[in-house]
Amino acid sequence: MANDLSARLAAVLNALPLREGLRVLEIGCGPGALARAIAMRIGDGHVLAIDRSAKAIEQAKSASQAELSSGRLTLRQAAIEDFELHAHEAPYDIAVAIRVGALDGRHPELERRALRRVADALTSRGQLYIDSGNPLREVRLRD
């Protein structure tokens, strides 16, 4: 499935510290190519892919039937600045955001809200990676 990734997303996938059993939150999943590739890499782990766009979630749903059916992938329409875990939903180990406007520094208050929501969705050792590095940069959420 990783063969439907652009070179940029393939570099992101390879830079993520993925391993079996991880819970991964992908923020701004678009049509879901990276989420599907992550799901393949983490075995019995789980990916929650979110996007603020209903159209993007529908595209991801159409292209991700095998991963959705297996339970390795869940899709949810949500903006990261408003995101909350569902009741009894376990926190995530890693979050990754590629080309997410709320995390690109242009809107400081929106970014603060988004970072708080990400921190709340991750385990105490959870990590957030964004695409402002080569190819990724880890964002410290806690001191």
Buried (B, 14 or more C-beta within 10 A) or exposed (E): BBEBBEEEBBBBBBBBEBEEEBBBBBBBBBBBBBBBBBBBBBEEBBBBBBBBBEEBBBBBBEBBEEBBEEEBBBBEBBBBBEBEBEEEEEBBBBBBBBEBBBBBEEBEEBBEBBBEBBBEBBEEEBBBBBBEEEBBEEBEBEE
